[in-house]
């Protein structure tokens, strides 16, 4: 367990404290010999190539835009159930959710047009867990 992290599912849900970024983000496949842009939020190396999550203004104009919701709870990397609970809540409302897990926080990337509804649903999930 990482020091200061939370692994109990109920505690994680009650402490989600989601924060919606005002910036739009896009997934972009980088050139094989290209540098990783300084503005990249995340970089993922896959067999098919290297993908970066970039601010929309740094991505091609036709790239789908996503909103980033950061779950500010410091969830443990070995905790069980958080991703499932959040993604299922969004799925039940027809909202796609791509999760990027980092050392301290999980980040949800949801379609830009559904960002406010997604934030409301995650906030409601947290409130319901307190009951």
Secondary structure by P-SEA (a helix, b strand, c coil): ccccccccaaaaaaacbbbbbcbbbbbbbcccccccccccccccccccbbbbbccccccccccbbbbbbbcccccccccccaaaaaaaaaaaacbbbbbbbcccbbbbbccccaaaaaaaaaaaaaaaaac
